[in-house]
């Protein structure tokens, strides 16, 4: 015996499943395709075993209009499984916290950005029951910040710019501007930003340039990544036979960095320049040349006496 209107409203469709699709087609005017057959399924959606589901970042933003949940996903490449898990995340979070969830996808790849921005439609083709529209931050819409003053005005945005665009010939100006801007904020926050950028730079040359820039910043030496950079430098020095003393090894390492920067920036290095740099043991002079190696357009300009 049917005990309630609630039960009756769904039991009728168990009795005649075709009624449900006819209602969609003729009452709601939804172009639902004609079913070939029906199969009863277990109505219990309880998960017997815990299923681990994690988002990359989840933040609650309280505003005058109410609270929002910001769901941030970092996506390296298209993954069709996300088109099922993202709607699940949003529905689950809305049910659990009774806040409006907002899905934000961050990527460094334009093709992935286009894929992630495609709406996710669940239900009848052309008339879905659920549509999820991710907001995507990627190389096509995150601004390129390659100016020091602009980076100082919004350091976190400059960090995002470096994380998104930090590759190719244009990376030098972006990373240099950010490095200068990091000096204007507190050391602990800057160190965290340093590690974010380091983790996102997939281009080995860009990552090495970033580490060279950061090694020159004194506060950075107090943080784990700096120790990692120094250890890598020591290992590299041992492998290349630079064990003739700590000071000599540091000079050789700095000279190599100067030449590597020029090479990475596609600046031709004559033998005369290479020889002068490699033979120098004056750390102050090498430091000056290192700073210039990020800016000059001609290798000979490393030695210009009138540069500051």
C-alpha positions, 0 to 999 in steps of 0.5 A: 500500500502506498503510504504517502504522496511522496512515495506515490509520485515516484512509484508510478514511474516504477510501475510504468517507466515509459510514462516518465519519458513520455512526460519529458517528451510531451509535458516538458517538451524535452526531445528525449530519445525514445527508450528501447528498454528499461532496467530497474536499478538500486535506489540506494546511493550510499557509498559503502566504502569511502571514496577519496575525492579531492579538489586542488584548493577549496576556499570559502569567500564571504561577501555581502551577497553571501558565501561562495566556495571557490573550487580551484583545479589545476589542469595540465592536460585534458582529462575526460574523467573531470567532466564527471568529477567536476559536476560531482564536486559542485553538487556535493559541496553545495549540499554539504555547505549550502554555499554557491560553489564556483569552479575555477580551472587553471592551466598553462596550456592553451589547448587545455584551456579551451577544453576546460572551458567547454560547458559540461552538459549532463542529461538530454542532448540540447536540453540538459538537466545539469550544466557546469561552466568552469571559469578558466585561467590560462595563457590566453587570458592571464595578463603577461606582466613583464614590467617591474612597476606593474609587478609591484602593484600586484605581486600575486597576479605577477606570480600567476603570470609567471606560473602561466607564461614562464616559458620561451624567450619572453620568460626572462622579462617576466621572471626578472620583473617578479624577482624585483617585485618580491623584494617589496613584500615580506620574506615569508610570503615571498618565499612561498611565491618563489616555490610556487613559481619554481614548481610550475616552470616546466622549461628547465632553462626557465627554471634554472634562470629563476633559481639563479635569480632567487639565489641572489636574494638574501632572505631566500637563503633561509628557505628549503628551496634555496638549500636545494638550489645550493646543494644542486650547485655543489653537486654540479661543481663536484661533477665538473671538477670544481673542488679547488676551494669553496670560493673558486667553486662559487666563482666558477658557478656564477660564471657558468650562470652568466654564460647560460643566461646569454645562451638561453636568451639566444645571445651569441657569445664570442670566445673572447667573452667566454674566456674573460667570464670563465677566467674571472675570480672576482665575485663582485665583478661576476655579480655585476656581469650576472645582473647585466646578463639578464638585460644586455642584447650583446654579450660584449655589453657585459663589460661596459664600464658605464653601465650601472 
